[in-house]
Amino acid sequence: MPGPTFRWFALASFISMIVIVLSGAAVRLTGSGLGCPDWPTCFHGRISGSWSIHPLIEYGNRVVTVTLICVTVATLVAAILREVRRQDLIILSGMLIAGVVADAILGAFVVYSKLNPWLVSLHMLLSLSMIVISAVLYHRSKYVYGPGARNDVRDRHFLLIARLLWIPFAVLLITGTITTGSGPHAGASQGQLVARRLPFAFSSAAWVHSLAAVLFIGLVTGLLFAVWTSDAPSALRLGVRRLVIISLAQAAIGVTQYLTHVPPLLVELHVVGAVSLTIGVTQFHLRQSAHDREPGTRRVERSAEPIITVL
């Protein structure tokens, strides 16, 4: 299989990971978490449930999961059949399959635990981790990696910062899931067993999360000034500028949803923001080094960028 063809498999996996996160959030926000009380079937051994809204939404999310498994398996097969076989693409594709299977099994525990908030939070964090892996896979499918391949660090100092940025970002995601787990959207609807919430006051969890958000926004804003006042290449400038824009938009949505008593639509938009921010942090890290494009893929980097060769 030609390298440019594999890129489309990687892109399909990347998009699928995003879709499963957003569909999973829709399940919770519509109160459809217990729409299918059994797993992997929906209700009393039947594959699908009734035609009411909650079983349909939960069943639709499971269909997305099955589709996602098929896409990731096809991506692994494509990586193995690639003309120039690369171990990194095979390993990343295998990690996606393992992550999707683990996420599906965790989803079963979520259902049978009646939406245990700790498991639901872990479910979200694992799904975002799969987005990171799929973003790395798609990126590497477009560039040449491996022994003898060009690997030029654009700026050593910003590379260190990009690595350290994962720490406050992880804190931001964890406090965000804790806030959601303490909030009003448990994932169950009226008439069902009321799902437990995390043992934290929602207002307190929200304030802790907002502090983590302020810290992260302050860091990326300072990083923006550092990049724009240096001779950093345009790729880094573009990456950090996107981070700042997404962070500010995400903060605005978060404040608005808190002041308006957490309406489901704004919570879904906040999840979209979390996905976008995850991709942004991943891409900013990947932009720290320059690589040659795979033959047959569109070249997007400028050849005149100043770089530092890795010894």
C-alpha positions as CSV (number, residue, x, y, z in Angstrom):
1,M,0.0,0.0,0.0
2,P,1.4,3.5,-0.9
3,G,2.3,5.8,1.9
4,P,-0.1,8.5,0.8
5,T,-3.0,6.0,0.9
6,F,-2.2,5.0,4.5
7,R,-2.5,8.7,5.5
8,W,-6.3,8.5,4.8
9,F,-6.6,5.5,7.1
10,A,-4.9,7.5,9.8
11,L,-7.1,10.4,9.2
12,A,-10.2,8.2,9.4
13,S,-9.0,6.9,12.8
14,F,-8.3,10.4,14.0
15,I,-11.8,11.7,13.0
16,S,-13.4,8.6,14.5
17,M,-11.8,9.2,17.9
18,I,-13.2,12.7,17.9
19,V,-16.7,11.5,17.0
20,I,-16.7,8.9,19.8
21,V,-15.9,11.5,22.4
22,L,-18.6,13.9,21.2
23,S,-21.2,11.1,20.9
24,G,-20.3,9.9,24.4
25,A,-20.8,13.4,25.8
26,A,-24.2,13.5,24.0
27,V,-25.2,10.3,25.8
28,R,-24.5,11.8,29.2
29,L,-26.0,15.2,28.5
30,T,-29.3,13.7,27.1
31,G,-29.6,11.5,30.2
32,S,-29.2,8.4,28.0
33,G,-26.4,6.7,29.9
34,L,-28.7,3.9,31.1
35,G,-30.8,3.8,27.9
36,C,-29.3,0.3,27.3
37,P,-28.9,-1.2,30.8
38,D,-27.1,-4.3,29.4
39,W,-23.8,-4.7,27.6
40,P,-22.9,-5.6,24.9
41,T,-26.5,-6.1,24.1
42,C,-29.0,-3.4,24.9
43,F,-31.9,-4.9,26.9
44,H,-32.5,-8.5,28.0
45,G,-30.3,-10.0,25.3
46,R,-31.7,-7.9,22.5
47,I,-29.2,-6.1,20.3
48,S,-31.2,-2.9,20.3
49,G,-33.7,-1.4,22.7
50,S,-37.0,0.3,22.3
51,W,-37.6,3.1,19.9
52,S,-37.7,5.7,22.6
53,I,-35.1,8.5,22.6
54,H,-32.7,7.3,25.3
55,P,-32.1,3.7,24.1
56,L,-31.7,5.0,20.6
57,I,-29.0,7.6,21.6
58,E,-27.1,5.0,23.8
59,Y,-27.4,2.4,21.1
60,G,-26.2,4.9,18.5
61,N,-23.1,5.5,20.6
62,R,-22.4,1.8,20.7
63,V,-22.7,1.7,16.9
64,V,-20.1,4.4,16.7
65,T,-17.8,2.4,19.0
66,V,-18.2,-0.7,16.8
67,T,-17.4,1.4,13.7
68,L,-14.4,2.9,15.5
69,I,-13.1,-0.6,16.2
70,C,-13.4,-1.6,12.5
71,V,-11.7,1.6,11.4
72,T,-8.7,1.1,13.8
73,V,-8.4,-2.5,12.8
74,A,-8.3,-1.5,9.1
75,T,-5.7,1.1,10.0
76,L,-3.5,-1.5,11.6
77,V,-3.8,-3.8,8.6
78,A,-3.0,-0.8,6.3
79,A,0.1,0.0,8.4
80,I,1.3,-3.6,8.0
81,L,0.6,-3.7,4.3
82,R,2.3,-0.3,3.7
83,E,4.9,-0.5,0.9
84,V,7.6,1.0,3.2
85,R,6.7,-0.6,6.5
86,R,7.3,1.6,9.5
87,Q,7.4,0.2,13.0
88,D,6.2,3.5,14.6
89,L,3.0,3.5,12.5
90,I,2.3,-0.1,13.3
91,I,2.8,0.5,17.1
92,L,0.6,3.6,17.1
93,S,-2.1,1.8,15.2
94,G,-1.9,-1.1,17.6
95,M,-2.1,1.3,20.6
96,L,-5.3,2.7,19.1
97,I,-6.9,-0.7,18.9
98,A,-5.9,-1.5,22.5
99,G,-7.2,1.8,23.7
100,V,-10.5,1.4,21.9
101,V,-11.0,-2.1,23.3
102,A,-10.1,-0.9,26.8
103,D,-12.5,2.0,26.5
104,A,-15.3,-0.3,25.4
105,I,-14.7,-2.6,28.3
106,L,-14.6,0.4,30.7
107,G,-17.9,1.5,29.1
108,A,-19.4,-1.9,30.2
109,F,-18.3,-1.3,33.8
110,V,-19.8,2.2,33.6
111,V,-23.2,0.7,32.6
112,Y,-23.2,-2.1,35.2
113,S,-22.0,0.3,37.9
114,K,-25.0,2.5,37.1
115,L,-22.8,5.3,35.9
116,N,-20.2,5.4,38.6
117,P,-18.8,8.9,38.3
118,W,-15.2,7.9,38.9
119,L,-15.4,5.4,36.0
120,V,-17.2,8.0,33.8
121,S,-14.4,10.4,34.4
122,L,-11.8,7.8,33.6
123,H,-13.8,6.9,30.5
124,M,-13.5,10.5,29.3
125,L,-9.7,10.8,30.1
126,L,-9.0,7.6,28.3
127,S,-10.9,8.8,25.2
128,L,-9.0,12.0,25.1
129,S,-5.8,10.0,25.4
130,M,-6.8,8.1,22.3
131,I,-7.3,11.4,20.5
132,V,-3.7,12.3,21.3
133,I,-2.4,9.0,19.9
134,S,-4.5,9.2,16.8
135,A,-3.3,12.8,16.2
136,V,0.3,11.6,16.5
137,L,-0.4,8.7,14.1
138,Y,-2.0,11.1,11.5
139,H,0.9,13.5,11.9
140,R,3.6,10.8,11.4
141,S,1.7,9.3,8.4
142,K,2.5,12.6,6.6
143,Y,6.1,12.8,7.5
144,V,9.2,10.6,7.3
145,Y,10.4,9.2,10.6
146,G,12.9,6.5,11.4
147,P,16.7,5.9,11.2
148,G,18.4,8.4,9.0
149,A,15.3,10.6,8.6
150,R,15.6,14.3,9.1
151,N,14.7,15.3,12.7
152,D,15.5,19.0,13.3
153,V,14.5,20.7,16.5
154,R,13.2,24.2,15.7
155,D,14.1,25.6,19.2
156,R,15.5,23.7,22.1
157,H,14.0,25.9,24.7
158,F,10.5,25.8,23.3
159,L,10.8,22.0,23.0
160,L,11.3,21.8,26.7
161,I,8.4,24.1,27.3
162,A,6.2,22.0,25.0
163,R,7.0,18.9,27.0
164,L,6.4,20.6,30.4
165,L,3.1,22.0,29.1
166,W,1.6,18.6,29.4
167,I,1.7,18.8,33.2
168,P,-0.7,21.8,33.7
169,F,-2.8,20.5,30.8
170,A,-3.3,17.2,32.5
171,V,-4.2,19.0,35.7
172,L,-6.7,21.0,33.6
173,L,-8.3,17.9,32.2
174,I,-8.5,16.0,35.5
175,T,-10.1,18.9,37.3
176,G,-12.5,19.3,34.5
177,T,-13.7,15.7,34.6
178,I,-14.0,16.0,38.4
179,T,-16.1,19.2,38.0
180,T,-18.3,17.4,35.5
181,G,-18.6,14.4,37.8
182,S,-19.7,16.7,40.6
183,G,-22.2,18.5,38.4
184,P,-25.9,18.0,37.6
185,H,-25.4,15.9,34.4
186,A,-25.0,12.4,35.8
187,G,-26.0,10.7,32.5
188,A,-29.3,9.2,33.7
189,S,-32.8,10.5,33.0
190,Q,-35.9,11.0,35.1
191,G,-37.5,7.8,36.2
192,Q,-34.2,5.9,36.2
193,L,-31.9,5.1,39.2
194,V,-30.2,8.4,40.2
195,A,-26.5,8.1,39.5
196,R,-24.1,9.0,42.2
197,R,-22.0,12.1,41.9
198,L,-18.4,12.7,43.1
199,P,-18.1,13.6,46.8
200,F,-17.2,17.2,46.0
201,A,-19.3,20.4,46.0
202,F,-19.9,21.4,42.4
203,S,-19.0,25.0,43.1
204,S,-15.8,24.1,44.8
205,A,-14.8,21.7,42.0
206,A,-15.6,24.4,39.5
207,W,-13.4,27.0,41.3
208,V,-10.5,24.5,41.4
209,H,-10.9,23.9,37.7
210,S,-11.1,27.6,36.9
211,L,-7.8,28.1,38.8
212,A,-6.2,25.4,36.7
213,A,-7.7,27.1,33.6
214,V,-6.3,30.5,34.6
215,L,-2.9,28.9,35.2
216,F,-2.9,27.2,31.8
217,I,-4.1,30.4,29.9
218,G,-1.4,32.4,31.7
219,L,1.3,29.9,30.6
220,V,0.2,29.8,27.0
221,T,-0.2,33.6,26.8
222,G,3.3,34.0,28.2
223,L,4.5,31.5,25.7
224,L,2.8,33.4,22.9
225,F,4.7,36.6,23.9
226,A,8.0,34.6,24.1
227,V,7.5,33.0,20.7
228,W,6.5,36.3,19.0
229,T,9.4,38.3,20.5
230,S,11.9,35.7,19.4
231,D,13.1,34.5,16.1
232,A,11.0,31.3,16.4
233,P,9.8,29.9,13.0
234,S,6.3,30.5,11.8
235,A,5.2,26.9,12.6
236,L,5.7,27.5,16.3
237,R,4.0,30.9,16.2
238,L,1.0,29.5,14.5
239,G,0.8,26.6,17.0
240,V,0.9,28.7,20.1
241,R,-1.5,31.3,18.7
242,R,-4.0,28.6,18.1
243,L,-3.5,27.4,21.7
244,V,-4.3,30.9,23.1
245,I,-7.4,31.4,20.9
246,I,-8.8,27.9,21.8
247,S,-8.0,28.4,25.5
248,L,-9.7,31.8,25.7
249,A,-12.8,30.5,23.8
250,Q,-12.9,27.5,26.1
251,A,-12.7,29.7,29.2
252,A,-15.5,31.9,27.9
253,I,-17.7,28.9,27.4
254,G,-16.8,27.5,30.8
255,V,-17.7,30.7,32.6
256,T,-20.9,31.1,30.6
257,Q,-22.1,27.6,31.3
258,Y,-21.4,28.0,35.1
259,L,-23.3,31.3,35.3
260,T,-26.2,29.9,33.3
261,H,-26.5,26.8,35.5
262,V,-24.7,24.3,33.2
263,P,-27.1,23.9,30.2
264,P,-26.4,20.7,28.2
265,L,-25.7,22.6,24.9
266,L,-22.9,24.6,26.5
267,V,-21.5,21.6,28.2
268,E,-21.3,19.8,24.8
269,L,-19.5,22.9,23.4
270,H,-17.2,22.7,26.3
271,V,-16.4,19.1,25.4
272,V,-15.7,20.3,21.8
273,G,-13.3,22.8,23.3
274,A,-11.6,20.2,25.4
275,V,-11.1,18.0,22.3
276,S,-9.8,21.1,20.3
277,L,-7.4,22.0,23.1
278,T,-6.1,18.4,23.3
279,I,-5.4,18.4,19.6
280,G,-3.8,21.9,19.9
281,V,-1.4,20.9,22.7
282,T,-0.5,17.7,20.8
283,Q,0.1,19.6,17.5
284,F,2.2,22.2,19.3
285,H,4.4,19.5,20.7
286,L,4.7,17.8,17.3
287,R,5.6,21.2,15.6
288,Q,8.8,21.4,17.7
289,S,10.7,19.3,15.2
290,A,10.9,19.5,11.4
291,H,10.7,16.4,9.2
292,D,10.6,15.7,5.5
293,R,7.2,15.1,4.0
294,E,6.2,11.6,2.8
295,P,6.4,11.4,-1.0
296,G,3.0,12.2,-2.5
297,T,1.7,14.3,0.4
298,R,1.2,18.1,0.2
299,R,4.1,20.1,1.5
300,V,3.0,22.7,4.1
301,E,6.2,23.7,5.8
302,R,8.4,26.6,4.7
303,S,11.9,25.5,3.7
304,A,13.5,28.8,4.9
305,E,12.7,28.2,8.6
306,P,15.7,28.5,11.0
307,I,16.3,25.1,12.6
308,I,18.8,23.5,15.0
309,T,20.1,20.1,13.9
310,V,19.9,17.4,16.5
311,L,23.2,15.8,17.0
